[in-house]
Amino acid sequence: MTLAECLERVDGSWIIPGKETEEFFDVVVSDLMSDVLVTELEDFLLVTSLTSEQVLRTADIVDARAILITNGKQPQERMRSLAQHQTMPIMVTPLTTFDTCRALADCKKQ
């Protein structure tokens, strides 16, 4: 699934724009960044309701393709500036984390 397709499914918008044709093949959903750090997945979208710079630092360490923030929350200013510096795409959706998972359930490429 591409980032553009993801945004369409979750009625989302860009905070830090990314390449719309960028693809991800898995989704990791967590508010515990320690759980994200131990994932062995690659090329995934990180979905969380957290808005701190630690999310961005974690996404960078595990090479996530992008970050999707749920529940209509906006990233903190420090997260925004760090994301621009690291060119990490950030998207937001008004959907709950659960509804976001339902919308992205079939993203895995066959």
C-alpha positions as CSV (number, residue, x, y, z in Angstrom):
1,M,0.0,0.0,0.0
2,T,1.3,3.5,-0.7
3,L,1.2,6.4,1.7
4,A,-1.4,8.1,-0.5
5,E,-3.7,5.1,-0.3
6,C,-3.2,5.0,3.4
7,L,-4.2,8.6,3.8
8,E,-7.3,8.0,1.7
9,R,-8.4,5.0,3.8
10,V,-8.0,6.8,7.1
11,D,-9.3,10.2,6.0
12,G,-5.9,11.5,7.0
13,S,-3.7,14.5,6.2
14,W,0.0,15.2,6.0
15,I,1.8,17.0,8.7
16,I,5.3,16.4,7.3
17,P,4.7,15.4,3.7
18,G,6.3,12.3,2.3
19,K,6.5,10.7,-1.1
20,E,2.9,9.7,-1.9
21,T,4.1,6.7,-3.9
22,E,6.2,5.4,-1.1
23,E,5.1,1.8,-0.2
24,F,4.9,0.0,3.1
25,F,4.2,-3.6,3.5
26,D,3.3,-4.0,7.2
27,V,1.8,-1.9,10.0
28,V,3.1,-1.8,13.6
29,V,0.6,-0.3,16.0
30,S,1.8,0.6,19.5
31,D,2.0,3.3,22.1
32,L,4.9,1.4,23.7
33,M,8.0,2.4,21.8
34,S,9.9,-0.4,23.6
35,D,7.7,-2.9,21.7
36,V,8.4,-1.1,18.4
37,L,12.1,-1.3,19.0
38,V,12.0,-5.1,19.1
39,T,10.1,-5.6,15.9
40,E,11.8,-7.5,13.1
41,L,9.5,-6.2,10.4
42,E,10.8,-4.0,7.6
43,D,9.2,-1.3,5.4
44,F,6.3,-0.7,7.8
45,L,4.0,2.1,8.8
46,L,4.2,3.1,12.5
47,V,0.7,3.8,13.9
48,T,0.4,5.4,17.4
49,S,-1.5,7.9,19.4
50,L,1.7,9.3,20.9
51,T,2.9,12.7,19.8
52,S,6.4,13.1,21.3
53,E,9.8,13.2,19.7
54,Q,10.5,9.7,21.1
55,V,8.1,8.3,18.5
56,L,10.2,9.9,15.8
57,R,13.4,8.7,17.3
58,T,12.1,5.2,17.5
59,A,10.8,5.2,14.0
60,D,14.2,6.4,12.8
61,I,16.0,3.5,14.7
62,V,13.7,0.8,13.2
63,D,13.6,2.4,9.7
64,A,9.8,2.9,9.6
65,R,8.6,4.3,6.3
66,A,6.3,6.9,8.0
67,I,4.3,7.7,11.2
68,L,0.6,7.9,11.4
69,I,-0.8,9.6,14.5
70,T,-4.4,8.6,15.5
71,N,-7.3,10.2,17.4
72,G,-6.9,13.5,15.7
73,K,-3.9,14.4,17.8
74,Q,-1.2,16.8,16.5
75,P,2.5,16.2,16.9
76,Q,4.4,18.3,19.4
77,E,6.5,21.1,17.9
78,R,9.8,19.3,18.7
79,M,8.6,16.2,16.9
80,R,7.7,18.3,13.9
81,S,11.0,20.0,13.6
82,L,12.9,16.8,14.1
83,A,10.8,15.1,11.5
84,Q,11.6,17.8,9.0
85,H,15.3,17.5,9.7
86,Q,15.2,13.7,9.3
87,T,12.7,13.8,6.4
88,M,10.4,11.4,8.2
89,P,6.8,11.6,6.9
90,I,4.1,12.2,9.5
91,M,0.4,11.8,8.9
92,V,-2.6,12.3,11.2
93,T,-6.0,10.8,11.2
94,P,-9.2,11.7,13.1
95,L,-9.9,7.9,13.5
96,T,-9.4,6.0,16.7
97,T,-6.4,3.6,16.7
98,F,-8.9,0.7,16.5
99,D,-10.7,2.1,13.4
100,T,-7.3,2.9,11.8
101,C,-6.3,-0.7,12.2
102,R,-9.5,-1.8,10.6
103,A,-9.0,0.5,7.7
104,L,-5.4,-0.7,7.1
105,A,-6.1,-4.4,7.8
106,D,-5.4,-5.6,4.3
107,C,-2.3,-3.5,3.5
108,K,0.0,-6.5,3.5
109,K,1.2,-7.2,0.0
110,Q,0.4,-10.7,-1.2
